[in-house]
Amino acid sequence: MDTGTTDTATTDTATTDVGSTANGLAAKAKPAEGRPAKAKPAKGRPASQSPASDSEASRSTAEPAEDRRTRVTVLVALAANLVIAAAKLAGGLLAGSPALLSEAAHSVADSLNEIFLLAALRRSRRPADRRHPFGYGKERFFWSLLAAVGIFVMGGCFSFFQGVQALRTGAEEQLSGYVAGLVVLGVALLAEGASLLRAVHQARRQGGGAAGLRDPALRTVLAEDGTAVLGVVLAATGMVLHMVTGQVAWEASASLAIGALLVCVAYGLGREARDQLIGEAADPETADRIRALLAAQPEIDSVEGLFTMRTGVDSALVAARVDLMPGLDSERVEEVAMRIKRSLAGVVPEADQIFLDVTDRPAPEHDESPAATGERGGA
C-alpha cells in the first residue's frame, strides 16, 4: 500500500495523544470523499488532549500503594542503619577492631543510600512538563546509581583500607573489646535481619522474582540488607578467630572480604541502573504480546518495526511502524488507530506513551536494516 513515509508519531505532551496521532495516520490514508481528514475532539476538551490524558496525569501525581510500601521499607532500613552505624562505630573505636570499623562504614553508606532512595521515590512521581515530556520516572534509576556509587566508595573502599591497614600495623584488643564488638554485631544482626525480612516480604507481595524487584529502590534495599547480614557474619567470624588464635590476619581478611562483597553488590546495582538510564527495552514477553496484538488487527498488513523503552518503574513507551491494508479511507484509519491504542493500553497497562507510524513495506534489500527490524533503533 502506498501510504507515504512521513513519520507522524510525534507529540509535544507527556501523554498518549490519540487524537493527534490518528490525524497523522489519516493524512497517510485515502481521504473520504467530501469529508476533511481530521479527528473530532470531545465536547469541552481540546483537540490535543485525549481522555487517557486525565488518568495518566492523575497516575503521575498520586502515590501508588507499592510506592507507599516501598517508602516504609526504606524508612525501616534507614532507622535500623542509623542506630547500627552509631553502635558499630562506638564499638569499633572502643575495641580497635578493623572488621567492626568496616561494618560501621558499611552502615553509614547504607544510611546515605536510603536517603537517596527516599529522594528517588518523591522526585520520580512528578508530573511531566515541557522540559521533560515523558515524565520523571527515570529519576529512580539515577538515584539508584548514586546509591551504588555510595556503596562502592564509602563501604567497599573503606573496608579494603581497614583490612590492609590491619595487616600492615596489626591490632591489639582486650577481652572487653572483643565482648563489646560481638555484642554490637549481635544487635546489628537482629536489626538488619528484621529489615531484610520486611524487604523480602514486600518483594513477594509484589509478585516475587523479577516482577517483585522491578523497583530499583526496593532492589537496592534488598541488596543492602542482604549484604549487611552477610557482612555481620563475616565480621563476627573474623573477630572470634582473632580472639582464639591471636592472629590479626583473620580479622583483616574479614574486612577485605566485606570490601569485596560490597564492590560486587555495587557493580551489580550500578549495571542495572545504567541499563535503565540509557533506555532499556521492555521485556521480551511484553514485546511479543504487543507484536501479536498488532499482527492480529485485520486492518494491519504487516508490522515493520516495534520499539519499546522503559520510562519508569511502571511506565513505558511503545512505537510501532505498520503497513495498513489498501483501501482504507481517512475516517476508518482514525477509528482503527484509536481502537489499536486502546487495545494496547489494555494489554500493556504500563504503556502510557503509544505511537503508530504508517509506512510502506520496506524493499527486500532493506529488510534486514536496523530501522526495519527495530534491533538498534531507527527513525
Residue pairs with C-beta under 8 A, 6 or more apart in sequence:
1 301
1 323
1 324
1 325
1 326
1 360
1 361
2 360
3 28
3 29
3 323
3 324
3 358
3 359
3 360
4 28
4 358
4 359
4 360
5 359
5 360
6 27
6 28
7 357
7 359
7 379
8 21
8 23
8 24
8 25
8 27
8 28
8 357
8 358
9 21
9 24
9 319
9 355
9 356
9 357
10 355
11 17
11 20
11 21
11 133
11 355
12 130
12 133
13 48
13 49
13 53
13 128
13 133
14 56
14 60
14 127
14 128
14 129
14 132
14 133
14 134
14 135
14 353
15 49
15 50
15 52
15 53
15 56
15 57
15 128
15 352
15 353
16 50
16 52
16 53
16 56
16 341
16 345
16 352
16 353
16 354
17 48
17 49
17 50
17 53
18 39
18 50
18 51
18 52
18 337
18 338
18 341
19 39
19 41
19 47
19 48
19 49
19 50
20 39
20 47
20 48
21 337
21 341
21 354
21 355
21 356
22 39
22 333
22 334
22 337
22 338
23 37
23 38
23 39
23 334
24 358
25 333
25 334
25 336
25 337
25 356
25 358
26 37
26 38
26 39
26 330
26 331
26 333
26 334
26 337
27 37
27 330
28 333
28 358
29 37
29 324
29 328
29 329
29 330
29 332
29 333
29 358
30 327
30 328
30 329
30 330
31 37
31 329
31 330
32 329
32 330
32 331
32 332
35 330
35 331
37 330
37 331
37 334
39 47
39 334
41 47
41 49
42 51
45 51
52 345
52 352
56 352
57 127
59 352
60 125
60 126
60 127
60 128
60 135
61 125
61 127
63 125
64 314
66 206
66 215
67 121
67 125
69 202
69 205
70 121
70 202
70 215
70 217
70 218
70 221
71 118
71 121
73 195
73 198
73 199
73 202
73 218
73 221
74 114
74 117
74 118
74 121
74 217
74 221
75 114
75 118
76 194
76 195
76 198
77 110
77 114
77 195
77 198
77 199
77 221
77 224
77 225
78 111
78 114
78 115
78 118
80 191
80 192
80 194
80 195
81 107
81 108
81 110
81 111
81 114
81 195
81 228
82 107
82 111
83 191
84 107
84 187
84 188
84 191
84 192
84 228
85 104
85 107
85 108
85 110
85 111
87 184
87 187
87 188
88 100
88 101
88 103
88 104
88 107
88 184
88 185
88 188
89 101
89 104
89 108
90 184
91 97
91 100
91 180
91 181
91 183
91 184
91 185
92 98
92 100
92 101
92 103
92 104
92 181
93 101
94 177
94 180
94 181
95 173
95 174
95 176
95 177
95 178
95 180
95 181
96 171
96 172
96 173
96 177
97 171
97 173
97 177
97 181
97 235
97 239
97 251
98 162
98 163
98 165
98 166
98 171
98 248
98 251
98 252
98 255
99 162
99 234
99 235
99 238
99 239
99 251
99 252
99 254
99 255
99 258
100 181
100 184
100 185
100 235
100 239
101 162
101 255
102 158
102 159
102 162
102 163
102 231
102 235
102 254
102 255
102 258
102 259
103 185
103 188
103 231
103 232
103 235
103 258
105 154
105 155
105 158
105 159
105 162
106 155
106 159
106 227
106 228
106 231
106 258
106 262
107 188
107 228
108 154
109 150
109 151
109 153
109 154
109 155
109 262
110 151
110 155
110 224
110 228
112 150
112 154
113 146
113 147
113 150
113 151
113 220
113 224
114 221
114 224
116 143
116 144
116 146
116 147
116 150
117 143
117 144
117 147
117 217
117 220
117 221
119 143
120 139
120 140
120 142
120 143
120 144
120 216
120 217
121 140
121 217
123 136
123 139
123 143
124 136
124 137
124 138
124 139
124 140
124 312
124 313
125 136
126 135
126 136
126 139
127 135
128 134
128 135
128 136
134 311
134 317
134 353
135 311
135 312
135 315
136 312
137 310
137 311
137 312
137 313
137 314
137 315
138 276
138 277
138 311
138 312
140 215
140 216
140 217
140 312
140 313
141 216
141 273
141 276
141 277
142 273
142 277
143 217
144 216
144 217
144 219
144 220
144 269
144 272
144 273
145 269
145 270
145 273
145 274
145 277
147 220
147 269
148 220
148 266
148 267
148 269
148 270
148 273
149 266
149 270
151 224
151 227
151 262
151 265
151 266
151 269
152 262
152 263
152 266
152 267
152 270
155 258
155 259
155 262
155 266
156 259
156 260
156 262
156 263
156 266
157 259
158 259
159 255
159 256
159 258
159 259
159 262
160 255
160 256
160 259
162 252
162 255
162 259
163 252
163 253
163 254
163 255
163 256
163 259
164 252
164 256
166 248
166 251
166 252
166 255
167 248
167 249
167 252
170 248
171 242
171 248
171 251
171 252
173 181
173 242
173 243
178 239
178 242
178 243
181 239
182 236
182 239
182 240
185 232
185 235
185 236
185 239
186 236
188 228
188 232
189 229
189 232
189 233
189 236
192 225
192 228
192 229
192 232
193 229
195 221
195 225
195 228
196 222
196 225
196 226
196 228
196 229
199 218
199 221
199 222
199 225
200 222
202 212
202 218
203 212
203 213
203 218
203 222
204 212
205 212
206 212
206 215
206 218
210 283
212 218
213 219
213 222
214 313
215 313
216 269
216 272
216 273
216 276
216 313
219 269
219 272
220 269
223 265
223 268
223 269
224 265
227 261
227 262
227 265
230 261
231 258
231 261
231 262
234 254
234 257
234 258
234 261
235 254
235 255
235 258
237 250
237 254
238 250
238 251
238 252
238 253
238 254
238 255
239 251
239 254
241 247
241 250
241 251
242 248
242 250
242 251
276 310
279 309
279 310
280 309
280 310
281 287
281 307
281 308
281 309
281 310
282 290
282 308
282 309
282 310
282 316
282 318
282 348
286 308
286 316
286 348
287 306
287 308
289 347
289 348
290 306
290 308
290 318
290 320
290 344
290 347
290 348
290 351
291 303
291 306
293 340
293 343
293 344
293 347
294 300
294 303
294 306
294 320
294 322
294 340
294 344
295 302
295 303
297 336
297 340
298 325
299 324
299 325
299 328
299 332
299 336
300 322
300 323
300 324
300 325
300 340
301 322
301 323
301 324
301 325
301 361
302 322
302 323
302 361
303 320
303 321
303 322
303 323
304 321
304 322
304 323
304 359
304 361
304 362
304 372
305 320
305 321
305 371
305 372
305 373
305 374
305 378
306 318
306 319
306 320
306 321
306 374
307 317
307 318
307 319
307 320
307 374
307 377
307 378
308 316
308 317
308 318
308 319
309 316
309 317
310 316
311 317
311 352
311 353
314 350
315 350
315 352
315 353
316 348
316 350
316 351
316 352
316 353
317 351
317 353
317 354
317 355
318 344
318 348
318 351
318 353
318 354
318 355
319 354
319 355
319 356
319 357
320 355
320 356
320 357
321 357
321 359
321 374
321 378
322 356
322 357
322 358
322 359
323 358
323 359
323 360
323 361
324 333
324 336
324 358
328 336
333 358
337 356
340 356
341 354
341 356
344 351
344 354
345 351
345 352
345 354
362 369
362 371
362 372
366 372
367 373
369 378
370 376
370 377
370 378
371 377
371 378
371 379
372 378
